[in-house]
Amino acid sequence: MYSGNPDVPDDVLADVLAQVRDFVRERVVPREVEIMETDAIPADLRAAAAEMGLFGYAIPQQWGGLGLDLVQDVELAMELGYTSLSLRSMFGTNNGIAGQVLVGFGTDEQREAWLPRLAAGDVASFALTESGAGSDPAGMRTTATRDDDGGWVIEGTKQWITNAPDADLLVTFARMRPAPETGRGIGVFLVPTTADGVEVAAKDAKMGQEGSRTATVGFSGVRVGPEALVGDDGAAGYRAAMTSLARGRIHLAALAVGTAQRALDESVAFASTATQGGTVVGDFQLVQAMIAEQQTGVLAGRALVRDAARLYVTGEDRRIAPSAAKLYCTEMVGKVADLAVQVHGGTGYMREVPVERIYRDVRLMRLYEGTSEIQKLIIGGGLVRAAKDRSA
């Protein structure tokens, strides 16, 4: 049973959420077109986010973060999802898949060296994805070969790495040579972007999420010391990836709910004021039906996210529920965004109209941190295996 987070009481969380809601709706929403056109988060918004502690909201307080657990994290994510998703991307990896590798698997020395910096506004990237190893890291080709001094030499290429152009730290996954006797043979290495041999390419040109910077990262003979290997043994790498991705999937599901709420609000606002042939658009029953579908999806997604977060924190389910939440909510937000464009009619297809941007932004959510197809395999395969185990 979830009994709350003693480090962040409910009244403190309520204050954090109120501040973030005000920041998002009063300061960021009015500048969404600016973010889209410049493909960048304005420096003053970045500074404000850092000052509010958003670069470390899920990092424990002992390392300078706010210390939100996942049940609280999803409430924050639903607020952040209400505006350009690139805002959350700016600090998402610090709190999510990159930062949580350090929190959950790093040594005390590694945590002390990096977590305070991340909480203060430095940026970490999660360097996992390759051209042949996306949702399933088993196909990874990047290697880390042990040298004579006990350190490692990293060779390989990662692609679509979020925040790579701005990163201070690359949390890098690589196949270990020689392979350890236990585990999947995948290690996690802390690689500063200033290390010799690290090359970050120009930022990618993407369909949406302007302002979120991703890029290909090359590792050519990159040497790191033995202290760069996360954890006490090489078996930690694959576990770190799977654990961090599962947690991140619930966060992304919550983000999708926040974006779906924004698309619904835009639809209701348009339908209640725009007219067609002298009739308010919202008076047409088929428009009301579309809005009803949107509202139902938002309510169902919010309930699922909250339940999945609770199950994760209590340890009851850290595999099936995260995948179910991500699958449903990211598919749901795609449908809600599509309906939002439909409610707006031709207006919804015009650049600078919020639902047009939302429609493009949310398409990525069904792809990153495990595609919808991968989530179905995790859910279905996991349930079947559990049934077999019970009957054995």
C-alpha positions as CSV (number, residue, x, y, z in Angstrom):
1,M,0.0,0.0,0.0
2,Y,1.3,3.5,-0.9
3,S,1.6,5.6,2.3
4,G,3.0,8.8,0.8
5,N,6.5,10.3,0.4
6,P,7.8,11.4,3.8
7,D,10.3,13.7,2.1
8,V,7.7,15.6,0.2
9,P,4.4,15.9,2.1
10,D,1.1,16.5,0.3
11,D,1.1,20.3,1.1
12,V,4.6,20.7,-0.3
13,L,3.6,18.8,-3.4
14,A,0.5,21.0,-3.8
15,D,2.7,24.1,-3.7
16,V,5.1,22.7,-6.3
17,L,2.2,21.7,-8.6
18,A,0.7,25.2,-8.2
19,Q,3.9,26.9,-9.1
20,V,4.5,24.7,-12.1
21,R,1.0,25.1,-13.3
22,D,1.3,28.9,-13.1
23,F,4.7,28.8,-14.9
24,V,3.4,26.5,-17.7
25,R,0.2,28.4,-18.4
26,E,1.2,32.0,-17.7
27,R,4.8,32.0,-19.0
28,V,5.3,29.1,-21.4
29,V,2.0,28.7,-23.2
30,P,2.1,32.3,-24.5
31,R,5.5,31.6,-26.1
32,E,4.8,28.3,-27.8
33,V,4.9,29.8,-31.2
34,E,8.2,31.4,-30.4
35,I,9.6,28.0,-29.3
36,M,8.3,26.4,-32.5
37,E,9.6,29.0,-34.8
38,T,13.1,29.3,-33.2
39,D,13.3,25.6,-32.5
40,A,14.7,26.4,-29.0
41,I,13.6,27.0,-25.4
42,P,14.2,30.7,-24.6
43,A,17.1,31.2,-22.1
44,D,14.9,33.0,-19.6
45,L,12.5,30.0,-19.4
46,R,15.4,27.6,-19.0
47,A,16.8,29.7,-16.2
48,A,13.4,29.9,-14.5
49,A,13.0,26.1,-14.8
50,A,16.4,25.6,-13.2
51,E,15.6,28.0,-10.4
52,M,12.3,26.2,-9.7
53,G,14.2,22.9,-9.3
54,L,12.8,21.2,-12.3
55,F,16.2,19.9,-13.5
56,G,16.2,17.8,-10.4
57,Y,12.6,17.3,-9.3
58,A,13.0,13.4,-9.1
59,I,16.5,13.5,-7.8
60,P,16.6,12.7,-4.0
61,Q,17.0,15.7,-1.7
62,Q,20.3,14.5,-0.3
63,W,21.8,15.3,-3.7
64,G,20.1,18.7,-4.2
65,G,16.8,17.6,-5.9
66,L,13.2,18.0,-4.8
67,G,12.9,14.3,-4.2
68,L,9.5,13.6,-5.8
69,D,8.6,9.9,-6.0
70,L,6.9,8.5,-9.1
71,V,3.3,8.9,-7.7
72,Q,4.1,12.6,-7.4
73,D,6.2,12.7,-10.6
74,V,3.1,11.8,-12.7
75,E,1.1,14.7,-11.2
76,L,3.9,17.1,-12.2
77,A,4.2,15.4,-15.7
78,M,0.5,16.0,-16.3
79,E,1.1,19.7,-15.7
80,L,4.2,19.8,-17.9
81,G,2.3,18.0,-20.7
82,Y,0.0,21.0,-21.1
83,T,2.5,23.0,-23.1
84,S,5.2,22.3,-25.7
85,L,6.7,18.9,-25.0
86,S,10.2,20.3,-25.6
87,L,10.0,22.2,-22.3
88,R,9.9,18.9,-20.4
89,S,12.5,17.3,-22.7
90,M,15.0,20.0,-21.5
91,F,15.2,18.4,-18.1
92,G,13.4,15.1,-18.6
93,T,16.4,12.9,-18.9
94,N,18.0,14.4,-15.8
95,N,15.0,13.2,-13.7
96,G,14.1,10.1,-15.8
97,I,16.1,7.6,-17.7
98,A,19.5,9.1,-17.3
99,G,19.3,10.4,-13.7
100,Q,17.5,7.3,-12.4
101,V,20.3,5.1,-13.6
102,L,22.6,7.0,-11.2
103,V,20.1,7.1,-8.4
104,G,19.3,3.4,-8.7
105,F,22.6,1.8,-9.8
106,G,25.4,4.3,-9.3
107,T,28.1,4.1,-6.6
108,D,28.1,6.6,-3.8
109,E,31.1,8.3,-5.5
110,Q,29.3,8.5,-8.8
111,R,26.1,9.9,-7.2
112,E,28.1,12.6,-5.3
113,A,30.0,13.5,-8.4
114,W,27.0,14.0,-10.8
115,L,23.6,14.2,-9.1
116,P,24.1,17.6,-7.4
117,R,25.3,19.0,-10.8
118,L,22.2,17.6,-12.6
119,A,19.9,19.0,-9.9
120,A,21.5,22.4,-10.3
121,G,21.0,22.5,-14.1
122,D,23.7,20.5,-15.8
123,V,22.3,18.1,-18.4
124,A,22.6,14.3,-18.8
125,S,21.7,12.3,-21.9
126,F,20.7,8.7,-22.1
127,A,22.9,7.2,-24.8
128,L,21.2,3.9,-25.5
129,T,19.5,3.9,-28.9
130,E,21.4,2.8,-32.1
131,S,20.4,2.2,-35.7
132,G,19.9,-1.5,-34.9
133,A,19.0,-1.3,-31.3
134,G,16.1,0.9,-30.3
135,S,13.2,-0.4,-28.2
136,D,15.2,-3.6,-27.7
137,P,18.8,-3.0,-26.6
138,A,19.8,-6.6,-27.3
139,G,21.0,-5.6,-30.7
140,M,23.5,-3.1,-29.4
141,R,26.8,-2.8,-31.2
142,T,28.7,-0.1,-29.3
143,T,31.5,-1.7,-27.3
144,A,33.6,-1.0,-24.3
145,T,36.9,-2.8,-24.2
146,R,38.9,-3.0,-21.0
147,D,42.4,-1.6,-21.3
148,D,45.6,-2.5,-19.5
149,D,45.0,0.2,-16.8
150,G,41.6,-1.2,-15.9
151,G,39.7,1.5,-17.7
152,W,37.6,1.3,-20.9
153,V,37.8,2.2,-24.5
154,I,34.4,2.9,-26.1
155,E,33.7,2.6,-29.8
156,G,30.3,3.0,-31.5
157,T,27.5,5.4,-32.5
158,K,24.3,6.3,-30.8
159,Q,21.4,8.1,-32.6
160,W,18.4,10.3,-31.7
161,I,20.0,11.1,-28.3
162,T,17.8,13.7,-26.5
163,N,19.7,16.7,-25.3
164,A,23.0,15.5,-26.7
165,P,23.9,18.9,-28.2
166,D,23.6,20.4,-24.7
167,A,24.7,17.5,-22.5
168,D,27.4,17.6,-19.9
169,L,27.2,13.8,-19.3
170,L,26.4,10.9,-21.5
171,V,25.0,7.9,-19.7
172,T,26.3,5.4,-22.3
173,F,25.4,1.8,-22.8
174,A,27.9,-0.5,-24.4
175,R,28.7,-4.2,-24.8
176,M,31.6,-5.1,-22.5
177,R,34.7,-6.8,-23.9
178,P,35.5,-9.2,-22.4
179,A,31.9,-10.0,-21.4
180,P,31.3,-10.4,-17.7
181,E,30.4,-13.9,-16.4
182,T,26.9,-12.7,-15.3
183,G,24.2,-10.6,-16.8
184,R,23.6,-9.6,-20.5
185,G,27.1,-8.2,-21.0
186,I,25.9,-4.6,-21.3
187,G,27.6,-2.0,-19.1
188,V,26.7,1.6,-18.4
189,F,29.4,4.2,-18.5
190,L,29.5,7.8,-17.4
191,V,31.1,9.7,-20.2
192,P,31.6,13.5,-20.0
193,T,30.9,15.1,-23.4
194,T,34.3,16.8,-23.1
195,A,36.1,13.4,-23.3
196,D,38.4,13.0,-26.3
197,G,36.8,11.1,-29.1
198,V,33.2,12.1,-28.3
199,E,31.6,13.8,-31.3
200,V,28.1,15.2,-31.2
201,A,26.6,15.8,-34.7
202,A,24.3,18.6,-35.7
203,K,20.9,18.5,-34.1
204,D,18.3,16.4,-35.9
205,A,15.5,17.9,-38.0
206,K,12.3,16.3,-36.7
207,M,8.6,16.3,-37.6
208,G,7.6,18.0,-34.3
209,Q,8.7,18.8,-30.8
210,E,10.6,21.9,-31.9
211,G,12.9,23.1,-29.2
212,S,13.8,19.5,-28.1
213,R,17.3,18.9,-29.4
214,T,18.4,15.4,-30.4
215,A,21.5,14.3,-32.3
216,T,23.8,11.4,-33.3
217,V,26.7,10.8,-30.9
218,G,29.9,9.1,-32.0
219,F,32.5,7.4,-29.7
220,S,35.9,7.0,-31.4
221,G,38.5,5.5,-29.0
222,V,36.9,7.3,-26.0
223,R,38.9,6.4,-22.9
224,V,37.3,6.5,-19.5
225,G,38.7,5.3,-16.1
226,P,37.4,2.3,-14.1
227,E,35.3,4.6,-12.0
228,A,33.2,5.4,-15.1
229,L,31.4,2.0,-15.0
230,V,28.1,2.4,-13.2
231,G,27.6,0.0,-10.3
232,D,29.9,-2.5,-8.7
233,D,29.8,-5.1,-11.5
234,G,29.0,-5.3,-15.2
235,A,25.7,-7.0,-14.7
236,A,24.1,-3.7,-13.7
237,G,23.8,-2.3,-17.2
238,Y,20.9,-4.2,-18.7
239,R,19.0,-4.0,-15.4
240,A,19.6,-0.3,-15.3
241,A,18.2,0.1,-18.8
242,M,15.1,-1.9,-18.2
243,T,14.4,-0.4,-14.8
244,S,14.9,3.2,-16.0
245,L,12.8,2.6,-19.1
246,A,9.9,1.1,-17.1
247,R,9.8,4.1,-14.8
248,G,10.1,6.5,-17.7
249,R,7.2,4.8,-19.5
250,I,4.8,5.8,-16.7
251,H,6.2,9.3,-16.8
252,L,5.6,9.5,-20.5
253,A,2.1,8.2,-20.1
254,A,1.4,11.0,-17.6
255,L,2.9,13.5,-20.0
256,A,0.5,12.2,-22.7
257,V,-2.5,12.7,-20.4
258,G,-1.4,16.4,-19.9
259,T,-1.2,17.0,-23.6
260,A,-4.5,15.3,-24.2
261,Q,-6.1,17.6,-21.6
262,R,-4.7,20.6,-23.5
263,A,-6.1,19.3,-26.8
264,L,-9.5,18.7,-25.2
265,D,-9.5,22.2,-23.7
266,E,-8.6,23.7,-27.1
267,S,-11.4,21.7,-28.7
268,V,-14.0,22.8,-26.2
269,A,-12.9,26.4,-26.4
270,F,-13.1,26.4,-30.2
271,A,-16.4,24.5,-30.3
272,S,-18.1,26.9,-27.9
273,T,-17.2,30.0,-29.8
274,A,-16.7,29.3,-33.5
275,T,-19.7,29.3,-35.7
276,Q,-20.7,27.5,-38.9
277,G,-23.6,28.8,-41.0
278,G,-24.7,30.9,-38.0
279,T,-24.6,27.9,-35.6
280,V,-22.1,27.5,-32.8
281,V,-20.0,24.5,-33.8
282,G,-20.4,22.9,-30.4
283,D,-24.1,22.6,-30.9
284,F,-23.6,20.0,-33.6
285,Q,-24.1,16.6,-32.0
286,L,-21.3,14.9,-34.0
287,V,-18.9,17.6,-32.6
288,Q,-20.2,16.9,-29.2
289,A,-19.5,13.1,-29.8
290,M,-15.9,13.9,-30.7
291,I,-15.4,15.9,-27.5
292,A,-17.0,13.1,-25.5
293,E,-14.4,10.7,-26.9
294,Q,-11.7,13.0,-26.0
295,Q,-12.9,13.5,-22.4
296,T,-13.3,9.8,-21.9
297,G,-9.8,9.1,-23.1
298,V,-8.4,11.8,-20.8
299,L,-10.2,10.5,-17.7
300,A,-9.3,6.9,-18.4
301,G,-5.6,7.8,-19.0
302,R,-5.4,9.8,-15.8
303,A,-6.7,7.0,-13.7
304,L,-4.5,4.4,-15.4
305,V,-1.3,6.5,-14.9
306,R,-2.0,7.1,-11.2
307,D,-2.6,3.5,-10.6
308,A,0.5,2.4,-12.5
309,A,2.6,4.9,-10.6
310,R,1.3,3.6,-7.3
311,L,2.0,0.0,-8.3
312,Y,5.6,0.9,-9.3
313,V,6.4,2.7,-6.1
314,T,5.1,-0.1,-3.9
315,G,6.9,-2.7,-6.0
316,E,3.7,-4.6,-6.9
317,D,4.2,-4.2,-10.7
318,R,7.2,-2.7,-12.4
319,R,6.8,-4.3,-15.8
320,I,3.2,-4.9,-17.0
321,A,1.6,-1.8,-15.6
322,P,4.2,0.7,-17.0
323,S,3.9,-0.8,-20.5
324,A,0.1,-0.8,-20.3
325,A,0.1,2.8,-19.2
326,K,2.4,3.9,-21.9
327,L,0.6,1.9,-24.6
328,Y,-2.9,3.2,-23.7
329,C,-2.0,6.8,-23.0
330,T,0.3,7.5,-26.0
331,E,-2.2,5.9,-28.3
332,M,-5.0,7.8,-26.6
333,V,-3.3,11.2,-27.0
334,G,-2.8,10.5,-30.7
335,K,-6.5,10.0,-31.1
336,V,-7.4,13.0,-29.0
337,A,-5.1,15.2,-31.0
338,D,-6.5,13.9,-34.2
339,L,-10.1,14.6,-33.0
340,A,-8.9,18.1,-31.9
341,V,-7.9,18.9,-35.5
342,Q,-11.2,17.5,-36.7
343,V,-13.2,19.7,-34.3
344,H,-11.3,22.7,-35.5
345,G,-11.9,21.9,-39.2
346,G,-9.6,23.7,-41.6
347,T,-8.4,26.0,-38.8
348,G,-6.8,23.0,-37.1
349,Y,-4.5,22.4,-40.1
350,M,-3.0,25.9,-39.9
351,R,0.5,26.4,-38.4
352,E,0.5,28.4,-35.2
353,V,-2.8,26.9,-34.1
354,P,-2.0,24.9,-30.9
355,V,-3.8,21.7,-32.1
356,E,-1.7,21.6,-35.2
357,R,1.5,21.6,-33.2
358,I,0.1,19.1,-30.7
359,Y,-0.9,16.7,-33.6
360,R,2.8,16.7,-34.7
361,D,4.3,16.6,-31.3
362,V,2.5,13.6,-29.9
363,R,3.3,11.3,-32.8
364,L,6.7,10.6,-31.3
365,M,5.2,9.4,-28.1
366,R,4.2,6.1,-29.6
367,L,7.9,5.5,-30.7
368,Y,10.4,6.5,-28.0
369,E,11.2,4.6,-24.8
370,G,9.6,1.5,-26.4
371,T,7.2,1.5,-29.3
372,S,3.6,0.5,-28.9
373,E,4.4,-2.8,-30.5
374,I,7.1,-3.5,-27.9
375,Q,4.7,-2.6,-25.1
376,K,2.2,-5.2,-26.4
377,L,4.9,-7.8,-26.4
378,I,5.9,-7.0,-22.9
379,I,2.3,-7.1,-21.6
380,G,1.1,-10.1,-23.5
381,G,4.3,-12.1,-23.0
382,G,4.5,-11.2,-19.4
383,L,1.0,-12.4,-18.6
384,V,1.4,-15.6,-20.5
385,R,4.7,-16.4,-18.7
386,A,3.1,-15.6,-15.4
387,A,0.2,-18.0,-16.1
388,K,2.7,-20.8,-17.1
389,D,4.7,-20.3,-13.9
390,R,1.5,-20.6,-11.8
391,S,0.5,-23.8,-13.5
392,A,4.0,-25.4,-13.4
